[in-house]
Amino acid sequence: MKKELAHEPDARRYVLRVGEEVASVLDYHVLGDSVAFTRAFTNPPYRGTGLAGELVAYAVDHVESTSPRRIVPSCWFVGEWFDRHPERAELLRRRTA
């Protein structure tokens, strides 16, 4: 099945679809110079397949490439993702000038 990653700014979320189904969602809130990733959710049939991690990586890449905001991992899954990817830790500290 085809996977599609998307940013849905009106809904303040990132989405990973498998075929026509929403498989994983990452919600966020913009807080001034920060983006708080508040909730990662994967639909039960897709859990344990790495899709949430793939979606977090996509969202982190998007924030890095489109803004100087830092990321606040308000969700345990995102916090653990950063623990597994220490090379991305600068995104937790950077701030706008």
Contacts in CASP RR format, 6 or more apart in sequence:
PFRMAT RR
TARGET T0000
AUTHOR 0000-0000-0000
METHOD contacts of the structure
MODEL  1
MKKELAHEPDARRYVLRVGEEVASVLDYHVLGDSVAFTRAFTNPPYRGTG
LAGELVAYAVDHVESTSPRRIVPSCWFVGEWFDRHPERAELLRRRTA
1 18 0 8 1.000
1 19 0 8 1.000
2 18 0 8 1.000
2 19 0 8 1.000
3 16 0 8 1.000
3 17 0 8 1.000
3 18 0 8 1.000
3 19 0 8 1.000
3 23 0 8 1.000
3 51 0 8 1.000
3 54 0 8 1.000
4 16 0 8 1.000
4 17 0 8 1.000
4 19 0 8 1.000
5 14 0 8 1.000
5 15 0 8 1.000
5 16 0 8 1.000
5 54 0 8 1.000
5 55 0 8 1.000
5 58 0 8 1.000
6 14 0 8 1.000
6 15 0 8 1.000
6 16 0 8 1.000
6 17 0 8 1.000
7 14 0 8 1.000
7 59 0 8 1.000
7 62 0 8 1.000
8 14 0 8 1.000
8 15 0 8 1.000
12 27 0 8 1.000
12 28 0 8 1.000
12 29 0 8 1.000
12 30 0 8 1.000
13 25 0 8 1.000
13 26 0 8 1.000
13 27 0 8 1.000
13 28 0 8 1.000
14 25 0 8 1.000
14 26 0 8 1.000
14 28 0 8 1.000
14 55 0 8 1.000
14 58 0 8 1.000
14 59 0 8 1.000
14 62 0 8 1.000
15 22 0 8 1.000
15 24 0 8 1.000
15 25 0 8 1.000
15 26 0 8 1.000
15 55 0 8 1.000
16 22 0 8 1.000
16 23 0 8 1.000
16 24 0 8 1.000
16 25 0 8 1.000
16 51 0 8 1.000
16 54 0 8 1.000
16 55 0 8 1.000
16 58 0 8 1.000
17 23 0 8 1.000
18 46 0 8 1.000
18 51 0 8 1.000
21 43 0 8 1.000
22 43 0 8 1.000
23 42 0 8 1.000
23 43 0 8 1.000
23 45 0 8 1.000
23 46 0 8 1.000
23 51 0 8 1.000
24 40 0 8 1.000
24 41 0 8 1.000
24 42 0 8 1.000
24 43 0 8 1.000
24 46 0 8 1.000
24 51 0 8 1.000
24 52 0 8 1.000
24 54 0 8 1.000
24 55 0 8 1.000
25 39 0 8 1.000
25 40 0 8 1.000
25 41 0 8 1.000
25 42 0 8 1.000
25 55 0 8 1.000
26 37 0 8 1.000
26 39 0 8 1.000
26 40 0 8 1.000
26 41 0 8 1.000
26 52 0 8 1.000
26 55 0 8 1.000
26 56 0 8 1.000
26 59 0 8 1.000
26 75 0 8 1.000
26 78 0 8 1.000
27 37 0 8 1.000
27 38 0 8 1.000
27 39 0 8 1.000
27 40 0 8 1.000
27 41 0 8 1.000
28 35 0 8 1.000
28 36 0 8 1.000
28 37 0 8 1.000
28 38 0 8 1.000
28 59 0 8 1.000
29 35 0 8 1.000
29 36 0 8 1.000
29 38 0 8 1.000
30 36 0 8 1.000
30 69 0 8 1.000
31 72 0 8 1.000
32 69 0 8 1.000
33 68 0 8 1.000
33 69 0 8 1.000
33 70 0 8 1.000
33 95 0 8 1.000
33 96 0 8 1.000
34 69 0 8 1.000
34 70 0 8 1.000
34 71 0 8 1.000
34 72 0 8 1.000
35 63 0 8 1.000
35 67 0 8 1.000
35 69 0 8 1.000
35 70 0 8 1.000
35 71 0 8 1.000
35 72 0 8 1.000
36 71 0 8 1.000
36 72 0 8 1.000
36 74 0 8 1.000
37 56 0 8 1.000
37 59 0 8 1.000
37 71 0 8 1.000
37 72 0 8 1.000
37 73 0 8 1.000
37 74 0 8 1.000
37 75 0 8 1.000
37 78 0 8 1.000
38 74 0 8 1.000
38 75 0 8 1.000
39 75 0 8 1.000
40 52 0 8 1.000
40 53 0 8 1.000
40 55 0 8 1.000
40 56 0 8 1.000
40 75 0 8 1.000
40 77 0 8 1.000
40 78 0 8 1.000
41 52 0 8 1.000
42 48 0 8 1.000
42 49 0 8 1.000
42 51 0 8 1.000
42 52 0 8 1.000
52 77 0 8 1.000
53 77 0 8 1.000
53 81 0 8 1.000
56 77 0 8 1.000
56 78 0 8 1.000
56 81 0 8 1.000
57 81 0 8 1.000
57 85 0 8 1.000
60 71 0 8 1.000
60 81 0 8 1.000
60 88 0 8 1.000
60 91 0 8 1.000
63 69 0 8 1.000
63 71 0 8 1.000
63 91 0 8 1.000
64 91 0 8 1.000
68 94 0 8 1.000
68 95 0 8 1.000
68 96 0 8 1.000
68 97 0 8 1.000
69 94 0 8 1.000
69 96 0 8 1.000
70 91 0 8 1.000
70 92 0 8 1.000
70 93 0 8 1.000
70 94 0 8 1.000
70 95 0 8 1.000
71 78 0 8 1.000
71 82 0 8 1.000
71 91 0 8 1.000
71 92 0 8 1.000
72 92 0 8 1.000
73 79 0 8 1.000
73 81 0 8 1.000
73 82 0 8 1.000
73 92 0 8 1.000
82 88 0 8 1.000
82 89 0 8 1.000
82 92 0 8 1.000
END
